[in-house]
Amino acid sequence: MKPTLLVTTQPGFEGYLKEELKTLSIKKIIKYTMFRGLLKVLSESPYETIEAIKKEKDKFKFLMRAVPLEVECPSDLESIKENTIFLLKRKLLKNKLITGKSFVVRCNRRGKHKYTSEEVERFIGKEVLKSFDLKVDLKNYDFKINIEILQDTAYISIFDDNFNEFRHEENIKKSKYLKRYIERPLNRSERKMRELVERYPNIFDVDVVIDIGSAPGGWAKVLAENAKVVYAIDTGELKIKKDNIIHIKKRAEDVEDLPQCQLLTNDTNLYPEESALLTVKLSKFLEENGYIIHTIKSENKYNVKEDIDKVKKIFENANIKILKIMNLRANTKNEVTLMCQKRA
Ligand SMILES: C[S@@+](CC[C@H](N)C(=O)[O-])C[C@H]1O[C@@H](n2cnc3c(N)ncnc32)[C@H](O)[C@@H]1O
């Protein structure tokens, strides 16, 4: 038996899903993965397994997505490329695909890697174009090359109308995490902010937020879902447009006029001391007892402790109290996220 299916559920419900999957009417082994909300099914064939899931869908209350897996390989880009080409050739030989058709590459990445999902998609897309007479169409494609990466292992499948992943729409709709399933995050920063909102929802339910170093807009996007207005300060372009996001296209130190806010956020990619001084400067627009979310970005993981001490001193002198020092799931090893409060 080999891995033939990835199955997702809400984090915390893995045990229930495992019980449900055990009742599937095929020979199989169900395994937990190191990722929350994600199980793996080992069986004889992905085609048979996904068909069984579709046929028996009514018995599932916890299953969200079931993704059939055709080929397993290491998760370095070269291996993914070789195995994608191999799989495409195999399918072309079986006449399942016809040259001239259009395709898209989609990658779901879990774990820490040197590349992003988008980089995998672009790289594999280019390599496929070099080897086959096909064209890319991001919307109206004939087939999708689906890549699931779980830390050191990648799973590749080719989906078309007859063989595809299964989404249990009813269960997804019921899930309070619905948004995650219909929209991909803009960037890693968005995931940091989503985790903060999940952990401390009250802090974000405010009238005005000032977000320093906003581009491309991952934080602003999440902040705008919770606050009435977000002032997004960055000389760079925002990739997100919303009525309640006001983009101030300047360096933060040059902004003179802003309304009072209840939350100040800073995710600039400046040196830790520089960035801390910017937070202090803009904290004049923050109401007393207002919260601050501030990222410390060190040059390497060995400097993090020292940088925290430097920032602590700068904040203490400005009556900013550090309440929490957090390692968020989407923080790199060189980063920590601070939650602070402006004191009288
Ligand atoms: C890592 S990005 C921020 C990502 C952003 N928080 C998001 O969620 O998409 C860092 C940003 O800080 C901005 N930045 C650096 N120095 C700045 C300054 N002095 N004033 C405003 N923005 C600054 C950069 O232009 C860059 O867009």
Ligand as a Chemical Component Dictionary entry (heavy atoms), coordinates in Angstrom:
data_LIG
# 
_chem_comp.id                   LIG 
_chem_comp.type                 NON-POLYMER 
_chem_comp.pdbx_formal_charge   0 
_chem_comp.three_letter_code    LIG 
# 
loop_
_chem_comp_atom.comp_id 
_chem_comp_atom.atom_id 
_chem_comp_atom.alt_atom_id 
_chem_comp_atom.type_symbol 
_chem_comp_atom.charge 
_chem_comp_atom.model_Cartn_x 
_chem_comp_atom.model_Cartn_y 
_chem_comp_atom.model_Cartn_z 
_chem_comp_atom.pdbx_ordinal 
LIG C1  C1  C 0  7.878  42.513 5.007 1  
LIG S1  S1  S 1  7.156  43.859 4.214 2  
LIG C2  C2  C 0  5.671  44.030 5.120 3  
LIG C3  C3  C 0  4.638  43.023 4.769 4  
LIG C4  C4  C 0  3.266  43.499 5.147 5  
LIG N1  N1  N 0  3.119  43.664 6.582 6  
LIG C5  C5  C 0  2.199  42.547 4.653 7  
LIG O1  O1  O 0  1.464  42.038 5.476 8  
LIG O2  O2  O -1 2.071  42.352 3.441 9  
LIG C6  C6  C 0  8.051  45.219 4.808 10 
LIG C7  C7  C 0  7.574  46.532 4.266 11 
LIG O3  O3  O 0  8.102  47.579 5.057 12 
LIG C8  C8  C 0  8.186  48.723 4.245 13 
LIG N2  N2  N 0  9.017  49.733 4.874 14 
LIG C9  C9  C 0  10.345 49.692 5.129 15 
LIG N3  N3  N 0  10.723 50.858 5.697 16 
LIG C10 C10 C 0  9.621  51.630 5.814 17 
LIG C11 C11 C 0  9.366  52.936 6.320 18 
LIG N4  N4  N 0  10.358 53.673 6.808 19 
LIG N5  N5  N 0  8.096  53.413 6.274 20 
LIG C12 C12 C 0  7.105  52.651 5.783 21 
LIG N6  N6  N 0  7.284  51.427 5.273 22 
LIG C13 C13 C 0  8.526  50.917 5.291 23 
LIG C14 C14 C 0  8.735  48.152 2.931 24 
LIG O4  O4  O 0  8.445  49.035 1.871 25 
LIG C15 C15 C 0  8.012  46.821 2.829 26 
LIG O5  O5  O 0  6.901  46.924 1.994 27 
# 
loop_
_chem_comp_bond.comp_id 
_chem_comp_bond.atom_id_1 
_chem_comp_bond.atom_id_2 
_chem_comp_bond.value_order 
_chem_comp_bond.pdbx_ordinal 
LIG C1  S1  SING 1  
LIG S1  C2  SING 2  
LIG S1  C6  SING 3  
LIG C2  C3  SING 4  
LIG C3  C4  SING 5  
LIG C4  N1  SING 6  
LIG C4  C5  SING 7  
LIG C5  O1  DOUB 8  
LIG C5  O2  SING 9  
LIG C6  C7  SING 10 
LIG C7  O3  SING 11 
LIG C7  C15 SING 12 
LIG O3  C8  SING 13 
LIG C8  N2  SING 14 
LIG C8  C14 SING 15 
LIG N2  C9  SING 16 
LIG N2  C13 SING 17 
LIG C9  N3  DOUB 18 
LIG N3  C10 SING 19 
LIG C10 C11 SING 20 
LIG C10 C13 DOUB 21 
LIG C11 N4  SING 22 
LIG C11 N5  DOUB 23 
LIG N5  C12 SING 24 
LIG C12 N6  DOUB 25 
LIG N6  C13 SING 26 
LIG C14 O4  SING 27 
LIG C14 C15 SING 28 
LIG C15 O5  SING 29 
# 
